[in-house]
Amino acid sequence: MGAGISKQSLTFTTFAHEVILVTTPEPTALMDACRVMKALSLYKLKDNIKVVVNQVQDLSQGEETYNKLLQTANKFLNLDIESLGFVFNDIRVGKAIMEQVPPIVLRYPNALASKNITEISRRILGDKDYNNNVSSFQQLSNRLIRFFWVIFMDRFKLNSKIELITEDNEIATGLIYDTMEDKVHVSIPSDDRQFKLFRVGGDMLKGIVYSGSETIGFNCIVTDRIYGDFPIYELSEIDNFMKVQRRGDVRVSFVNPMQYTGNRFLINIGNSETSPQKVIENIGRYLKDGMMLDLSGGGLKLSCYENFDIGKMLLLIFDLDDDTFILKGRIKYKELNTIDKRLNIFME
């Protein structure tokens, strides 16, 4: 395949018994080669690849180029690479192309590049019998399934929001606590009114994970429950991935300091005053600090260390540009950030 990398070229590698990476000493070619190696390692498509360095001026340049790739693979990637050799820069390669004759190994068999290619071919073939090494349809199917598995599992980021939906359309909202090769651990706050105790080995659940700008749907089964400060469920047999349309209003990431209170008396004072300055003068010293994480037409997300019940009313005060805004909102649902123990509260 050509230079660079795409989903199409990655898909192609799943059907190959071996991957041979051909590059040149040019910096841009080396960058492309490193991207390919990173993708193969990240998506666990291959754990061993072979390398050919093309268009080298001398042996030292070929060895230097290969060693750069080897250092990258050893230091940053879980990938083994092996050198098949080098193809020296030869003007007869370009001549054979311009003449539109058979390949250089046939047109100029004694050319240095022809000898390099012939030697590399012998190393590739060795004693292997490729006539009996054709994949069955089942093998190809398994490889393709594996490819899409790792592509979609990459969306399961730590602390991403996730929803689990039962056959009765009961919804539990939580966060991704940990990920493994074929399993996901999900934390669900036990004091959430939407909390649902899932049975280990029970019915198939539908899930939705919110990853950046994408929303991915999937099916899964709860295979374990881990008890601690908050319930953690192990999800397995994850399959039937699909992209789904986000529900409701578009939510925009928007980080901004804000103050809040859940004290009913202070909320009433805030509602009775006619100006933001008066509100801040009267109740400012009683307010607590929080952080607005995002904003949408349907509400906002408040991050704080204080716990509130679903349905609780809060008074919110924040500055935007040169204006001070005072809002009153109701907690719709919440989730626990398992890393810093902050509570993310979604309000409308």
N, C-alpha and C positions, 0 to 999 in steps of 0.2 A: 504494500500500500504506500501511498505518497507521504510527503512530509506532514508533520503536525499530528494532531490526535482529535478524534471525534467519537461520538457514540457509535457511529457506523464502524469505524476502524476497531474500536474496542470489542464490538460484537463479533467482528471477523476473527479476532484472536481466540475467542472461545471455541472455535471450530478447529483450531490448529493444534497439532500434537506438539510442535515446537515453535518458539518465537525467535526469529533472528532479526536483530536490530542493526540496520545499516546506517551509518552516520559518516560525517566527514570532520576534519579538524576545525572547520569554520565555527565561530562562537554561536551563531544562530542555529546551526545544525546540532550542536551539543546541547543547547537549551531545549530543542525539540526532543532530543533523545532522553534527556532527564525527565521531561514531562511524561513521556511514554512510560518510562520505568516507574515513575511515581504513581501513575494511574494503574498499572498492572499490579503494583504492590498494594495500593490503597484498596482496590476492589477485589484483591486476592484472586486474580484471574490466572496468574502464573507466579511460581516461586523461583523459576530458573529461566534465564534467557541467554542467548548467544549473541555475540557482537562481532560485526565486521566494520572496520574503519576503511572507508573508500577515499581515493584521491589524495593519498599521502605522498609527500615529497621524498621522504626517506624513512628508514626503520625507526629512528628515534622519535620522529613526529607521530608515527602510528602508535608507538608504545606510550608516549605522553598523553595522547588523546584517550586511549583505552584506560590508562591509569586514573584519569580524571573521572571517568564513568564508574570505575571500580571503587574509588574513594567515596563517591556519592552513594553508591549502592550499599557499601559496608557501614557508612556512618549514619545515613538518614533513612534507609529503606530496608525492609525485610525481604531482600532479594539477592539471589546468587547470580552472578554473571560470569560468562566464560568467553574468552577470545577465540574466534575462529581464524583470525589472521587479518592481513591488510592487503588492499589493492592499491598499487602504486599509480601515481598520475602518469598517464601514457597518452601521447598525442594521437595514437592510432585508434583509441576509443572513439574520439570525435570524428576521425576520418571514416571509420566504419559506419558511424551513424549517418554522416552526410552522404555516403555512397549508397545507403539503404540496401546493404547486402546482408547476408547472414550474420549472426552475432560475431563479435570480435574473436571469440575462441575458435570459430570456424574460418573466418576470413584471414586472421593473423594469429595462427596458433602459437607462433614463437614469440609473440609480443610479451613483454613483462606482465602486463595486466592480464593477458590470457593465462599465463602460467599461474599467477596468483589466484585467479578464479577457479582454475582446475584443481589446485591444491585445496582450496577452501571447500569445493564440492566433495572431494574425497573425504575430508574430515567430517562433513555433514553426513554423508552416506555411511561411511565405515562399513560395518558388517550388517547394517539394518536392512530388513526386508520390508520396504514400504508397500509392496503389493499386498501384503497380508496385514497391513496396519490401517485399514480403512475403517472409520467409525461407523457404527451402526446408527440407525435413526434414534434409538433410545439414548445412546451416548451423546449424540449431538443435542438432543432435547434436554438432557440433564445439564449439559454445559450451558445452554442458553438460559435455562431456569436459574442456574447459579449466578449467571451474569446479572439478570434482572433483580435477583435477591440482594446482591451486594449493592447495586445501584440504589434501590429503595431503602435498604437498611441504613444507608448513609444519612438518611433524613432524620433518624432517631438521635437527635442531639441531646446531651445532658441538659436538664432543666427546661426542655421544651414542653409546652402544654400538650396534654393528651386527654382524650375523652374515651370512655368505655361505655358501650351501649348494649343493653340486654335485649332479648327477644321481645320483652314487654315495653321497650323504649325507655327504660329507666337509664339515666345518665349519671355517671360518676366522673368527676373532673380531677385530674391530678397532674403530676410532673414526672418526667422521665428521670429516674434516680440512677440507673446504671444500664449499660448495654454490653452484650456479649455477642459472639459470632452469630448465634441463632436464637437468642433470648433477650428480653427487655424487662427490666425491673421498674415498676411504676409505684410512686408514693401517692397515697390518697388521704388527705386530712380526715381523721375519724369524727371530728365535730362538725363537718359539713352536712347541712341538711339534705344534700343530695347523696350522702354517703350510702354506698351499697356494699354489703358483705358478699363477696363473690365466692362461690364454692369451687374448691380445687378440683380439677378434672370435670368441671361442669359443662354446660352447653357452650356452643360457639358464641363468641362475642364479636361485635363490630367495634372497630376502633378508629379514631381520627387523631392524627398528630399534626400539630401546627409547626411547620419548619420554615422560618423566614417568610418568604412570599408564597410558599407552597403549602397546600393542605392535602395530606395523603390519607386515604382510607385503607383499611385492611381488616382481615379476620384474624382471630386468635383464640387461644384457650388458656385459662389460668391453670398453671401447673404447680404452683407453690405459693405459700403465704408466709411471710417473714414478720414476726412480731417484734416491736420495738417502740420507740417514741411515737411512731406513726406507722400504720399498716403499709407494707410493701408487698406487691403482688408480682409474681414472675409470669410473664407472658411467653408462651411458646406456640409452635405450629403456626407461625405468622405467615400468612399468604394472602392471595387475592388483592394485591396492591392496586390502587387506582387513585388518580388525582380527582379531588372533589372540589366543588365550588364553595368558597367561603360564605358563611351565612351572615346575614345582617349587614351592618355598615362597614365600610372600609376603615380599618384601624391603622393609625400611623404611629411609628415609634417617635416618642417625644419626651425626652428626659428633662424634668424641670423641678426644682425644689418647691415644696408646698407645705402648708400647715393645716392641721385638722383637729377636730374634737368630736367625740361621741357623746359629750355631756348634754343632756336634754335641756337643762337650764341655759347653758351657753348658746345652744342652737337657737333657742327662742330669742335670746338677746340679739344674736346676729341677724335674725329675721326682722326684728323690730326697728333696727337702726336704718337710717336713710342713706348713709354714705359709708364706703369701705373704711375711710379714715376713723370714723366713730366706732365702728366694730372693732378695729384693731386697738384703739385706745382703751376700750372697755374690757375686751377679753383676750387681747394679744398675748399677755403673760401666761395665760392658761393653756394656750395651744401647744400641740406637740408637732415635732418636725417629721416630715415624710418626703417621699419622692414620687412624682408623677412619671410613670414609665411609658405610657402611650395614651393616645386620645383618638376618639372616633365620634361619629354622629350619634352613636348609641350610648356613649359614656366614656369613662376613663379608668386607668388602672393605677391604684395607689399602692406603694410599697412602704411597709412600716413594720415595727417589731411588736405592735400591740395586736391582740386577738379580739375579733368582734364576731358576733353571730350573723348568720345570713338574715337579711331583712333589716338590719340596724341602719338608722339614719345617721349620717355624718355631715358636719359643716366643713367645707373645704375653702381655703384661701390661698391664692397664688397670684404672682405677677406675670404678666405677659406683655412684652414690649414696655410701654409706659403706663399700662392700665393694671389695676388690681381687681381681681375677680373673686366674688364670694358666691359659692354654690352650695346647694344642699342636695345630697344624693343618697340613694338606698343601695346597700350592698347586695349585689346579685349573686355572686359566688366568689370563692376565694381558693387560693392554693398556697402551699408551703414551699418556699425555696429551700431545698434540702442542703444547699451549700452554706449559706450564711444565716439560715433560720429566720429570714424575713418573711413576712406574710404579704402576698400579692393579692390585693382586693380589687375586684371588678365592680364598678359602680355605674348606676344609670340614673 
